[in-house]
Amino acid sequence: MRIRTRLFASFREAVGQGELSLDAPDGATVGQAVEQLRASYPGLGPAVQQAMLAVNQEYVGPDFRLHDGDELALIPPVSGG
């Protein structure tokens, strides 16, 4: 299945683009898709494990099952003080 992946802030900078197309196996979870992205784009680094995750503009957890045509957004953790 094909997933549209949107990357924000430091993730976009690490990959060099704000949107990717990801081919994932049927029934893949968000967590599996993130691991696939991390393997393909090592510049995402360990911060991707703490990313906020959204599918079709709804926040989800890593166990959420993806479907063909979904949009997965990775939003980096924000620190402040």
trRosetta pair geometry for C-beta under 8 A, 3 or more apart (Angstrom, degrees):
i j d omega theta_ij theta_ji phi_ij phi_ji
1 23 7.4 153 76 -154 34 56
1 24 5.7 -31 66 69 86 80
1 25 7.5 40 19 143 86 13
1 26 5.7 104 -22 -90 110 60
1 28 7.4 -151 49 20 114 109
1 66 7.0 176 95 119 138 103
1 67 6.8 -116 -172 176 157 32
1 68 3.8 -122 -147 -85 108 79
1 69 7.7 -80 -177 -7 103 55
2 21 6.0 -15 -166 -173 104 101
2 22 7.2 142 -158 75 52 47
2 23 5.9 -29 -98 -98 67 64
2 24 7.9 143 -104 22 18 75
2 68 6.1 48 39 -150 65 80
2 69 6.9 45 79 -66 84 45
3 21 7.4 147 75 -163 47 51
3 22 4.4 -25 64 66 99 101
3 23 7.8 178 19 -84 79 16
3 24 5.5 21 -6 5 122 121
3 33 6.1 -31 63 -133 167 141
3 66 5.7 -19 -92 180 130 144
3 68 7.9 -114 -67 -131 62 34
3 69 7.8 -25 -105 40 45 7
3 70 5.4 -18 -127 69 88 87
3 71 7.5 147 -174 -107 73 22
3 72 5.4 19 168 -1 123 115
4 19 6.8 -16 -175 -165 90 104
4 20 7.9 152 -163 82 46 45
4 21 6.3 -30 -105 -106 56 66
4 22 7.8 -179 -85 21 8 83
4 69 7.6 6 -5 -167 100 39
4 70 7.3 -153 35 102 77 41
4 71 4.6 -27 76 -108 106 75
4 72 7.2 165 84 23 50 67
5 19 6.8 148 82 -158 55 53
5 20 4.4 -18 65 64 110 90
5 21 7.2 176 17 -93 87 14
5 22 5.0 59 -24 -15 125 118
5 33 7.5 -174 -90 164 123 120
5 37 6.7 172 -163 -92 164 135
5 71 7.7 167 -86 -161 24 56
5 72 4.9 -20 -109 70 73 98
5 73 7.6 156 -163 -88 53 31
5 74 7.0 14 -174 -6 98 104
6 18 6.4 3 -155 159 73 80
6 19 5.5 -19 -104 -101 64 78
6 71 6.4 24 -10 179 109 101
6 72 7.2 -179 24 90 70 47
6 73 4.5 -18 67 -108 106 79
6 74 7.3 -178 88 24 56 65
7 11 4.0 -130 -168 118 102 108
7 12 4.4 156 112 -74 98 65
7 14 7.9 -113 173 52 142 91
7 15 5.7 73 66 28 173 138
7 17 7.3 89 45 98 124 57
7 18 5.6 -147 62 -148 79 43
7 19 7.2 -159 18 -71 81 29
7 20 6.9 45 -19 -3 114 103
7 73 7.9 -179 -74 -153 25 58
7 74 5.5 -7 -113 60 66 104
8 11 6.0 46 56 47 44 110
8 12 5.8 -12 -143 -26 11 112
8 18 7.3 47 -86 -143 43 94
8 73 7.0 34 -20 -175 112 98
8 74 6.9 -164 21 90 82 59
8 75 5.0 3 48 -113 135 66
8 76 6.6 -139 87 3 87 83
9 12 6.2 122 48 20 17 102
9 13 7.1 -40 148 -3 41 104
9 75 7.4 64 17 -155 113 61
9 76 5.1 -104 77 27 121 120
10 13 5.4 -53 -146 40 38 114
10 14 6.1 43 154 -26 68 104
10 47 7.0 0 97 93 135 157
10 76 4.8 35 44 -44 103 169
11 14 5.7 -51 -145 33 31 113
11 15 6.5 13 160 -5 64 110
11 44 5.9 25 -132 -127 85 89
11 47 7.9 -139 -71 98 87 114
11 48 6.9 99 -107 -94 114 92
11 51 7.2 45 -63 -108 142 132
11 74 5.3 -163 -166 105 175 114
11 75 7.9 -125 10 -118 136 16
11 76 5.4 -179 -25 -52 98 104
12 15 6.4 -69 -147 46 26 98
12 16 7.9 -145 166 29 55 6
12 17 6.8 -99 -157 108 76 21
12 18 4.6 4 -129 -96 121 71
13 16 7.5 32 -172 -73 27 39
14 41 6.8 105 126 159 103 114
14 43 3.8 175 -179 131 96 105
14 44 5.3 140 112 -83 149 43
14 45 6.9 -123 -127 -1 153 96
15 20 6.9 -78 168 -50 152 126
15 41 5.1 -12 -103 -151 95 149
15 43 6.5 174 -70 76 48 120
15 44 6.9 20 -57 -68 96 89
17 20 6.7 116 92 -63 116 79
20 37 7.4 130 76 -122 153 108
22 33 6.1 86 133 -156 154 103
22 36 6.6 113 -163 103 121 128
22 37 6.6 -52 -103 -73 137 94
22 72 7.3 -30 33 39 138 131
24 28 4.0 -93 161 29 120 158
24 32 7.0 115 -155 109 119 106
24 33 5.3 -38 -94 -97 146 94
24 36 6.5 -171 -103 22 92 165
24 66 6.2 37 85 79 150 143
25 28 5.1 118 63 -54 71 105
25 32 7.9 -59 44 138 98 144
26 68 8.0 -24 -108 -49 79 97
27 65 6.2 -41 -156 -150 52 114
28 32 4.5 -125 -164 83 92 131
28 33 5.7 104 138 -54 126 87
28 36 7.9 -12 -162 -15 146 139
28 65 7.4 134 83 -150 33 64
28 66 5.3 -17 81 42 84 114
29 32 4.8 101 53 5 75 100
29 33 7.1 -137 98 -3 43 87
29 62 6.3 61 143 156 118 63
29 63 5.5 -49 -151 -147 138 31
29 64 6.3 123 -158 67 80 40
29 65 5.8 -55 -99 -93 65 50
29 66 6.8 144 -139 -6 15 88
30 33 5.6 -56 -150 37 34 113
30 34 6.3 36 152 -21 67 104
30 53 5.3 98 168 173 142 147
30 55 6.5 -114 -86 -53 122 120
30 60 5.8 152 -34 104 158 121
30 61 7.2 158 54 109 135 36
30 62 5.2 -132 84 -139 97 40
30 63 7.3 -13 36 33 95 14
30 64 4.7 33 -13 59 120 94
30 66 6.3 127 -68 -50 61 102
30 72 6.4 164 -129 -131 90 122
31 34 5.7 -51 -147 34 31 112
31 35 6.5 32 153 -17 63 104
31 62 3.2 60 -65 179 105 106
31 63 6.5 9 -6 -66 122 41
32 35 5.7 -53 -149 37 33 112
32 36 6.4 37 150 -21 65 104
33 36 5.5 -51 -149 34 33 114
33 37 6.5 34 151 -18 65 103
33 66 6.2 66 -40 -26 139 152
33 72 5.9 -125 122 -104 152 176
34 37 5.6 -53 -150 37 33 112
34 38 6.3 35 151 -21 66 105
34 48 6.0 170 -174 154 105 110
34 49 7.7 126 144 -96 135 46
34 51 7.1 -172 -132 46 132 129
34 53 7.2 -73 -64 -98 130 128
34 62 6.9 -69 18 -126 136 100
34 74 7.0 129 -114 -98 98 124
35 38 5.5 -51 -144 36 33 113
35 39 6.4 34 155 -19 65 104
36 39 5.9 -54 -150 35 29 111
36 40 6.4 20 154 -11 63 111
37 40 5.8 -64 -146 44 31 105
37 41 5.8 -25 171 32 70 109
37 44 6.4 61 131 -29 98 164
37 48 7.1 -154 97 -165 112 152
37 74 7.5 -150 103 -40 166 154
38 41 6.8 -76 -126 64 21 71
38 42 7.1 57 174 -105 61 43
38 44 5.3 -109 -111 70 66 131
38 48 5.4 -172 -86 77 106 151
39 42 7.7 4 -152 -69 21 74
41 44 5.0 76 106 -23 101 104
42 45 7.4 60 161 -67 57 48
44 47 7.2 -131 161 62 66 84
44 48 4.3 28 150 -48 116 134
44 74 8.0 -17 -145 140 127 157
45 48 6.6 143 74 -8 51 91
46 49 5.7 -32 -177 13 64 116
46 50 8.0 41 139 -1 73 98
47 50 5.9 -65 -164 44 53 100
47 51 7.0 83 138 -58 72 82
47 76 5.7 16 147 -145 126 100
47 77 6.1 -132 -164 23 95 102
48 51 5.2 -14 -156 -24 47 122
48 74 6.6 -11 -140 -167 88 139
48 76 7.9 -59 -90 -106 50 78
50 76 8.0 47 88 -164 87 56
50 77 4.4 -8 118 -45 116 133
51 74 4.6 -13 176 -163 153 87
51 75 6.0 136 -171 62 87 44
51 76 5.9 -51 -111 -101 85 37
51 77 6.7 -111 -92 -36 36 73
52 59 6.6 -54 -179 -126 98 107
52 74 7.7 137 71 -163 54 40
52 75 4.0 -24 61 67 103 109
52 76 7.9 -15 18 54 83 9
52 77 7.4 132 -24 -84 81 54
53 59 6.9 101 80 -155 56 64
53 60 5.5 -70 110 68 102 76
53 61 7.1 100 63 -129 127 13
53 62 6.8 117 12 -75 164 59
53 64 7.6 -179 123 30 128 129
53 72 7.1 -26 -162 -165 90 90
53 73 7.2 148 -158 78 41 62
53 74 6.6 -10 -104 -104 67 60
53 75 7.7 -154 -65 25 26 83
54 57 6.0 15 162 -128 126 18
54 58 6.1 154 -158 69 85 27
54 59 5.2 -49 -96 -89 83 46
54 60 6.5 123 -127 11 30 83
54 72 7.4 149 81 -158 51 43
54 73 4.3 -7 59 53 100 110
54 75 7.0 40 -2 -9 108 115
55 58 6.1 -31 67 61 66 84
55 60 4.9 3 10 1 105 142
55 64 5.9 -155 -1 128 143 144
55 66 6.7 -150 -126 -106 139 79
55 70 5.3 -15 -164 -178 104 124
55 71 6.9 144 -158 76 50 54
55 72 5.6 -17 -100 -99 76 65
55 73 7.7 -164 -74 18 30 76
56 70 5.9 -84 -42 -149 98 80
56 71 5.6 111 -80 46 51 89
57 71 7.4 25 -30 80 71 121
57 73 7.6 56 -86 -1 46 137
60 64 3.8 -9 171 -31 132 159
61 64 5.8 135 62 -27 59 94
66 70 5.0 -132 -157 40 87 149
66 72 6.8 -32 -109 -63 128 119
67 70 5.3 109 58 -40 66 111
